[in-house]
Amino acid sequence: HLQHLHEPIPAYACADDSELVREAERASGRTAESVNYCTEAPFIQQLGCETIVLGPGHIAQAHQPDEYLDLSFVKPTTSVLQHLIRRFCL
């Protein structure tokens, strides 16, 4: 008898043509893509907030022994986040 420690995390998706996705693509210079890993995004989305998953680094380095973030990602990511905050929050 298999017993789960918690309920499965709901699937998450956002519209490819959402203004938030398009603006994040413009600010980052990268195209949004689908990924296969767990995130809190569906719970935030359930609160009525348009949500994207965006962050620095390579997923292959995440959640590994000796995980690290190359410092070359910090400044560009900060710029993208500042741009999105100015665009959507101010």
LUMLOTOR-89695 format. One record per residue: x, y, z of N, C-alpha, C, O, CB in turn; residue number from 1; residue in one letter. Coordinates in Angstrom, 2 decimals, decimal comma. Glycine has a CB too. Example, Ala and Ser with C-alpha at 12.3 -4.5 7.8 and 13.67 -1.06 7.14 Angstrom:
REM residues 2
      n_xx      n_yy      n_zz     ca_xx     ca_yy     ca_zz      c_xx      c_yy      c_zz      o_xx      o_yy      o_zz     cb_xx     cb_yy     cb_zz    nr   rest
     13,19     -5,69      7,80     12,30     -4,50      7,80     13,20     -3,30      7,80     14,24     -3,32      8,46     11,31     -4,47      9,05     1      A
     12,85     -2,25      7,08     13,67     -1,06      7,14     12,90      0,03      7,87     13,41      1,14      8,04     14,08     -0,60      5,72     2      S
REM end
This chain:
REM residues 90
      n_xx      n_yy      n_zz     ca_xx     ca_yy     ca_zz      c_xx      c_yy      c_zz      o_xx      o_yy      o_zz     cb_xx     cb_yy     cb_zz    nr   rest
      0,84     -1,18      0,00      0,00      0,00      0,00      0,88      1,24      0,00      1,63      1,48      0,95     -0,96      0,00      1,21     1      H
      0,79      2,01     -1,07      1,58      3,23     -1,24      0,89      4,39     -0,54     -0,31      4,61     -0,74      1,79      3,54     -2,75     2      L
      1,64      5,12      0,26      1,07      6,27      0,96      1,92      7,50      0,65      3,14      7,49      0,86      0,99      6,03      2,50     3      Q
      1,29      8,54      0,16      1,99      9,78     -0,16      2,16     10,62      1,11      1,30     10,61      1,98      1,23     10,58     -1,24     4      H
      3,26     11,34      1,19      3,50     12,22      2,33      2,62     13,47      2,26      2,28     14,05      3,30      4,96     12,62      2,39     5      L
      2,26     13,88      1,05      1,37     15,03      0,87      0,65     14,88     -0,46      1,02     14,05     -1,29      2,16     16,38      0,92     6      H
     -0,38     15,68     -0,66     -1,12     15,65     -1,91     -0,21     16,08     -3,06      0,73     16,85     -2,84     -2,37     16,56     -1,84     7      E
     -0,45     15,60     -4,27      0,35     16,04     -5,41      0,24     17,55     -5,61     -0,81     18,14     -5,35     -0,08     15,31     -6,68     8      P
      1,30     18,15     -6,08      1,30     19,58     -6,40      0,50     19,76     -7,69      0,74     19,04     -8,66      2,77     20,14     -6,54     9      I
     -0,44     20,71     -7,72     -1,21     20,91     -8,94     -0,32     21,33    -10,11      0,73     21,95     -9,92     -2,31     21,95     -8,71    10      P
     -0,76     21,01    -11,31     -0,04     21,45    -12,50     -0,16     22,96    -12,61     -1,11     23,56    -12,11     -0,59     20,77    -13,79    11      A
      0,80     23,57    -13,25      0,81     25,02    -13,40      1,02     25,36    -14,88      1,84     24,74    -15,55      1,91     25,67    -12,52    12      Y
      0,28     26,31    -15,35      0,47     26,82    -16,71     -0,02     28,26    -16,74     -0,92     28,65    -16,00     -0,29     25,95    -17,76    13      A
      0,59     29,03    -17,60      0,11     30,38    -17,84      0,00     30,56    -19,35      0,63     29,83    -20,12      1,05     31,47    -17,19    14      C
     -0,78     31,52    -19,75     -0,99     31,75    -21,18      0,29     32,24    -21,84      0,95     33,16    -21,33     -2,12     32,77    -21,39    15      A
      0,65     31,64    -22,96      1,84     32,05    -23,70      1,78     33,50    -24,13      2,81     34,16    -24,27      2,04     31,17    -24,91    16      D
      0,58     33,99    -24,35      0,43     35,36    -24,85      0,14     36,36    -23,74     -0,29     37,48    -24,01     -0,67     35,41    -25,88    17      D
      0,37     35,97    -22,48      0,11     36,92    -21,39      1,09     38,08    -21,46      2,23     37,93    -21,89      0,22     36,21    -20,01    18      S
      0,62     39,23    -21,03      1,46     40,42    -21,04      2,69     40,24    -20,15      3,78     40,70    -20,49      0,65     41,64    -20,57    19      E
      2,53     39,56    -19,01      3,65     39,32    -18,11      4,71     38,44    -18,77      5,91     38,73    -18,67      3,15     38,65    -16,81    20      L
      4,29     37,39    -19,45      5,24     36,52    -20,16      5,96     37,30    -21,25      7,18     37,24    -21,35      4,52     35,29    -20,76    21      V
      5,20     38,03    -22,06      5,82     38,81    -23,15      6,82     39,82    -22,61      7,91     39,98    -23,18      4,75     39,53    -23,98    22      R
      6,47     40,51    -21,53      7,37     41,52    -20,97      8,62     40,87    -20,37      9,72     41,41    -20,51      6,63     42,34    -19,89    23      E
      8,47     39,72    -19,72      9,63     39,01    -19,18     10,55     38,54    -20,31     11,77     38,58    -20,17      9,17     37,80    -18,33    24      A
      9,97     38,10    -21,41     10,79     37,70    -22,56     11,55     38,90    -23,12     12,74     38,79    -23,42      9,91     37,08    -23,66    25      E
     10,88     40,03    -23,24     11,55     41,24    -23,75     12,69     41,66    -22,82     13,79     41,97    -23,26     10,55     42,40    -23,92    26      R
     12,40     41,67    -21,53     13,39     42,14    -20,55     14,59     41,20    -20,45     15,72     41,65    -20,26     12,74     42,28    -19,18    27      A
     14,35     39,91    -20,59     15,43     38,93    -20,43     16,13     38,59    -21,73     17,26     38,09    -21,72     14,90     37,68    -19,82    28      S
     15,47     38,86    -22,86     16,03     38,47    -24,14     15,93     36,97    -24,40     16,60     36,44    -25,29     17,47     38,90    -24,22    29      G
     15,10     36,28    -23,61     14,93     34,82    -23,74     13,47     34,50    -23,99     12,59     35,26    -23,60     15,45     34,09    -22,48    30      R
     13,22     33,38    -24,62     11,87     32,92    -24,88     11,41     32,03    -23,73     12,16     31,17    -23,27     11,79     32,15    -26,23    31      T
     10,19     32,25    -23,27      9,64     31,41    -22,21      9,52     29,98    -22,71      9,29     29,73    -23,89      8,25     31,94    -21,74    32      A
      9,69     29,04    -21,79      9,59     27,63    -22,16      8,95     26,84    -21,03      8,92     27,28    -19,88     10,98     27,05    -22,50    33      E
      8,45     25,68    -21,37      7,87     24,77    -20,38      8,97     23,96    -19,73      9,96     23,61    -20,38      6,81     23,84    -21,02    34      S
      8,79     23,66    -18,46      9,76     22,84    -17,73      9,00     21,80    -16,92      7,79     21,91    -16,73     10,66     23,72    -16,81    35      V
      9,71     20,80    -16,45      9,08     19,72    -15,71      9,70     19,64    -14,32     10,54     18,78    -14,06      9,23     18,38    -16,46    36      N
      9,28     20,53    -13,44      9,69     20,46    -12,05      8,65     21,16    -11,18      7,76     21,85    -11,69     11,07     21,10    -11,85    37      Y
      8,76     20,97     -9,90      7,77     21,45     -8,95      8,05     22,91     -8,56      9,20     23,32     -8,45      7,76     20,55     -7,69    38      C
      6,99     23,67     -8,37      7,10     25,06     -7,97      5,85     25,45     -7,16      4,83     24,77     -7,21      7,27     25,98     -9,21    39      T
      5,95     26,53     -6,44      4,81     27,06     -5,69      3,88     27,87     -6,57      2,84     28,33     -6,10      5,29     27,91     -4,53    40      E
      4,21     28,05     -7,83      3,44     28,91     -8,73      1,95     28,57     -8,78      1,15     29,50     -8,81      4,00     28,81    -10,10    41      A
      1,54     27,29     -8,80      0,09     27,05     -8,88     -0,67     27,57     -7,66     -1,83     27,95     -7,77     -0,17     25,58     -9,04    42      P
     -0,03     27,57     -6,50     -0,68     28,07     -5,29     -0,82     29,60     -5,34     -1,84     30,14     -4,91      0,11     27,65     -4,04    43      F
      0,18     30,27     -5,87      0,11     31,73     -6,02     -0,93     32,08     -7,07     -1,70     33,02     -6,90      1,50     32,31     -6,40    44      I
     -0,95     31,31     -8,14     -1,93     31,52     -9,20     -3,35     31,34     -8,68     -4,26     32,07     -9,10     -1,67     30,56    -10,37    45      Q
     -3,56     30,39     -7,77     -4,89     30,17     -7,20     -5,38     31,37     -6,39     -6,58     31,53     -6,17     -4,87     28,93     -6,31    46      Q
     -4,46     32,22     -5,94     -4,83     33,43     -5,21     -5,28     34,55     -6,15     -5,70     35,61     -5,70     -3,65     33,92     -4,37    47      L
     -5,20     34,28     -7,46     -5,63     35,26     -8,44     -4,51     36,11     -8,99     -4,77     37,12     -9,65     -6,65     36,15     -7,84    48      G
     -3,28     35,72     -8,75     -2,13     36,47     -9,23     -1,58     35,84    -10,50     -1,29     34,64    -10,52     -1,04     36,55     -8,14    49      C
     -1,43     36,63    -11,54     -0,74     36,11    -12,72      0,68     35,78    -12,31      1,34     36,59    -11,65     -0,77     37,14    -13,92    50      E
      1,17     34,62    -12,68      2,40     34,11    -12,12      3,31     33,54    -13,20      2,85     32,86    -14,12      2,10     33,04    -11,08    51      T
      4,60     33,82    -13,08      5,61     33,16    -13,90      6,71     32,67    -12,97      6,86     33,16    -11,85      6,17     34,12    -15,02    52      I
      7,48     31,72    -13,45      8,64     31,23    -12,71      9,85     31,76    -13,45     10,07     31,45    -14,62      8,65     29,65    -12,60    53      V
     10,64     32,57    -12,76     11,76     33,25    -13,39     12,89     33,35    -12,38     12,69     33,76    -11,24     11,35     34,67    -13,90    54      L
     14,07     32,96    -12,79     15,18     33,07    -11,86     16,51     32,82    -12,54     16,57     32,38    -13,68     15,00     32,10    -10,73    55      G
     17,57     33,10    -11,83     18,91     32,98    -12,39     19,43     31,55    -12,35     18,93     30,71    -11,61     19,85     33,88    -11,66    56      P
     20,44     31,30    -13,16     21,16     30,03    -13,09     20,66     29,00    -14,06     19,80     29,26    -14,90     21,08     29,48    -11,73    57      G
     21,23     27,81    -13,93     20,87     26,66    -14,76     20,18     25,64    -13,87     20,65     25,35    -12,77     22,12     26,04    -15,46    58      H
     19,07     25,09    -14,34     18,32     24,12    -13,54     19,17     22,88    -13,25     18,97     22,22    -12,23     17,03     23,72    -14,26    59      I
     20,11     22,56    -14,11     20,96     21,39    -13,89     21,84     21,56    -12,64     22,29     20,57    -12,06     21,86     21,13    -15,11    60      A
     22,07     22,79    -12,22     22,88     23,05    -11,03     22,03     23,17     -9,77     22,56     23,16     -8,66     23,70     24,31    -11,21    61      Q
     20,73     23,28     -9,94     19,85     23,50     -8,80     19,58     22,20     -8,05     19,49     21,13     -8,65     18,54     24,13     -9,25    62      A
     19,45     22,33     -6,75     19,07     21,20     -5,89     20,01     20,01     -6,03     19,58     18,86     -6,05     17,65     20,77     -6,20    63      H
     21,29     20,30     -6,13     22,32     19,28     -6,26     23,31     19,45     -5,10     23,37     20,52     -4,49     23,06     19,38     -7,64    64      Q
     24,07     18,41     -4,80     25,15     18,62     -3,83     26,07     19,72     -4,36     26,35     19,79     -5,55     25,96     17,29     -3,58    65      P
     26,53     20,56     -3,49     27,39     21,69     -3,87     26,71     22,64     -4,87     27,36     23,20     -5,75     28,69     21,17     -4,46    66      D
     25,41     22,79     -4,72     24,66     23,72     -5,57     25,29     25,10     -5,51     25,77     25,52     -4,46     23,17     23,78     -5,15    67      E
     25,30     25,80     -6,63     25,85     27,14     -6,65     25,18     27,98     -7,73     24,52     27,44     -8,62     27,37     27,11     -6,87    68      Y
     25,35     29,27     -7,64     24,87     30,20     -8,65     26,07     31,02     -9,10     26,69     31,72     -8,29     23,71     31,11     -8,10    69      L
     26,39     30,94    -10,36     27,50     31,72    -10,90     27,14     33,21    -10,78     26,03     33,61    -11,14     27,79     31,33    -12,39    70      D
     28,05     34,01    -10,28     27,78     35,43    -10,05     27,46     36,19    -11,33     26,89     37,28    -11,28     28,97     36,07     -9,37    71      L
     27,81     35,63    -12,48     27,51     36,30    -13,74     25,99     36,41    -13,99     25,56     37,18    -14,84     28,17     35,57    -14,90    72      S
     25,20     35,64    -13,26     23,74     35,69    -13,41     23,09     36,78    -12,57     21,96     37,17    -12,84     23,14     34,35    -13,05    73      F
     23,78     37,28    -11,56     23,15     38,19    -10,59     22,74     39,51    -11,22     21,58     39,91    -11,09     24,11     38,45     -9,43    74      V
     23,65     40,18    -11,88     23,34     41,51    -12,43     22,24     41,44    -13,51     21,31     42,24    -13,46     24,60     42,14    -13,02    75      K
     22,33     40,53    -14,47     21,25     40,47    -15,47     19,89     40,13    -14,86     18,87     40,68    -15,28     21,59     39,45    -16,54    76      P
     19,86     39,25    -13,89     18,59     38,89    -13,27     18,03     40,06    -12,47     16,83     40,31    -12,50     18,77     37,66    -12,35    77      T
     18,89     40,77    -11,78     18,46     41,96    -11,05     17,85     42,98    -12,00     16,83     43,59    -11,68     19,65     42,59    -10,28    78      T
     18,46     43,16    -13,16     17,93     44,11    -14,16     16,55     43,69    -14,65     15,66     44,53    -14,78     18,89     44,22    -15,34    79      S
     16,38     42,40    -14,92     15,07     41,90    -15,39     14,02     42,11    -14,31     12,93     42,60    -14,60     15,16     40,40    -15,77    80      V
     14,33     41,76    -13,08     13,36     41,92    -11,99     13,02     43,39    -11,76     11,85     43,72    -11,54     13,91     41,31    -10,69    81      L
     14,02     44,27    -11,81     13,75     45,70    -11,65     12,84     46,20    -12,77     11,91     46,97    -12,52     15,06     46,50    -11,64    82      Q
     13,10     45,76    -13,98     12,27     46,15    -15,12     10,82     45,71    -14,90      9,90     46,50    -15,10     12,82     45,54    -16,42    83      H
     10,62     44,45    -14,50      9,26     43,93    -14,29      8,56     44,64    -13,15      7,35     44,90    -13,23      9,31     42,44    -14,01    84      L
      9,29     44,97    -12,09      8,69     45,70    -10,96      8,26     47,10    -11,41      7,16     47,54    -11,09      9,70     45,81     -9,79    85      I
      9,14     47,79    -12,16      8,77     49,12    -12,65      7,55     49,05    -13,57      6,67     49,91    -13,52      9,96     49,77    -13,38    86      R
      7,51     48,03    -14,41      6,43     47,90    -15,40      5,09     47,55    -14,76      4,06     48,09    -15,15      6,80     46,83    -16,44    87      R
      5,09     46,65    -13,78      3,83     46,12    -13,27      3,45     46,58    -11,87      2,29     46,43    -11,47      3,89     44,65    -13,29    88      F
      4,39     47,13    -11,12      4,09     47,45     -9,71      4,11     48,94     -9,40      3,60     49,35     -8,36      5,09     46,76     -8,81    89      C
      4,66     49,75    -10,26      4,76     51,18     -9,95      3,85     52,01    -10,84      3,80     53,23    -10,71      6,19     51,66    -10,10    90      L
REM end
